[in-house]
Amino acid sequence: MFSKKPAPEARTTVKPMATGNGTFSVIGKDVTIKGDISASADLHVDGRIEGDIACASLVQGESSVIVGTINTESARLAGTISGSISARELTVLRTAKIEGDVQYDALTIEQGAEVEGRFSHRVPGKAPAASAGGNAAKPTGDDEPRLTLAS
């Protein structure tokens, strides 16, 4: 009754990985890839990628360099990026250096992060300009842009 253990339903609030199958791929520090990457799994990048990335979730290490467009559901960026970024949930850590435009639904930026580009909130219910005639998602009712500043 007065136990300090969380209730079983409290443990189910932990977010599963974006793909739901628990798999992820790692690109190590010593790896350089020249070409586009498309992954259904989550992706952790510590090396260098010269090409576009499309994946469910992206985690970028501090020493990593990405030259290309990033399109993902969630991203946690800590390295150098030269290219545009589109993410539903985006976290830019203090070691990140981004040169390019950023589109997001929810954004967290740590103090010290460097961004040379334009931020734009993706409006729910509107298709991106590049996809004319596509099926637009229905508005969620939460049309307020969310920006979180981390300390």
N, C-alpha and C positions, 0 to 999 in steps of 0.2 A: 504494500500500500504506500509506504513512504520510501520506496527504493529509489536510488539515484539513477538507475538504468532507464534509458529512454523506452517509451512504449513501442511495441513492435511496429505500429503504423508510422511512428516518427522516423524509423530507419528507412522506410520506403520513399522518403522525400529526396533521397540522394539521386541526382540526375544520372541516368545511364549514359554510356557513350552514345554519340549521335547515331551510329549505325545499328545499335541495339544488339549486335552479335559479339561484341567484346574484342574484335580484332583491330589491329593497328599496324601500320608499316613505319619503319624508321629509316631515315636517310642519314647515315653517319657523317661525322666531321670530314672524313677523308674521301667522301664521294662528291663528284661533280656530275650533274645531269644536264645535258643540252637537249631540250625537247619538252613538249607538254606532258603533264602528269594528270591523269584522271584516276581517282581512287574511290571505290565505294566504302573503303575502310577509313578510319581516322589516320592522320598522317603526322609524324613527328619529324621535323627537318633540322638537322644540325650541320648539314653540308651546304653546297652551292647548287642552286637550280637556275638555269637560264631557259625559261619557258613558262607557259601558263600552268596554273594549278587549279584543279577542280576536285574538291573532296568534301566529305561530311564535316570533318573537324580538323583544324590545323593547329599544331603547336610548333612554334619556331624557337630554336635555341639562340642564345646571345651571339654566338660566332657565325651563325647562318647568314647566307646572302641569297636573296631571291630577286631575280630580274625577270619580271613578267606579271601578268594579271593573276590575282587570287580571287576565286569565287568559292565561298564555303558557308556553311550554316553558322559555325562558330570558329573563332580564331583567337589565339593567344600569341601575340607577336613580341619578340624580344631582340631580333637581329636587324639586319639591313634589308629593306625592300625598295626596289625601284620599279614601280608599276602601280596600276590601280587595284583597289581592294573592294570587294563587295561581300559583306557578312551580316548575318542576322544579329549575332552577338559578337562584339569585337572588344578585345582587351589589348591595349597597347601598353607594354611595360616600359619602365624608365630607360632601359638600354636600347629601345627600338629607335631606328632611324628610317623614316618613311619618306620617299619622294614619289608622290602620286596622289590621285584623288581617292577619297575614301567614302564608300556608301555603307550605311549601317542602319539597323533597327534599334539596337541598344549598344551604347559605347561607354567604355571605361578607359581612362587615360591616366597613367601614373605621372607624377611630377618628374620632369627631366626628359620625357620622351620628346623626340624631334620629328615634326611632320612638316614637310614642304609640299603643300597641296591643298585641296579644297575638301571639306567635310560636307556631306549631304545626307540628310535623313531620308531613308526610303519610306515613302508614304504607303501604309497598308491600303490595299484595294486598288492601287495603280500599278500597271505593268511598267517595267523599265522601258525607257524610250527606245532601246535597241530592239525590243520584241513587239513590234507593231502587230496588232491583230491577235495576240495571244490571249489566253483565258486569264483574266485578272482574279486575284484572290479576293475573297470577301473581307470587308473591314472587320477588325477585331473589336472595335469600340475603344481601343486604347490608342488613339491617334496622336498622343503627346509624344514628342521625341524624348528619349531618355538619355541623359548624359551623366555619367558618374565620374567624379574626380577622385582618384585614389591618392593616398598620402604616402 
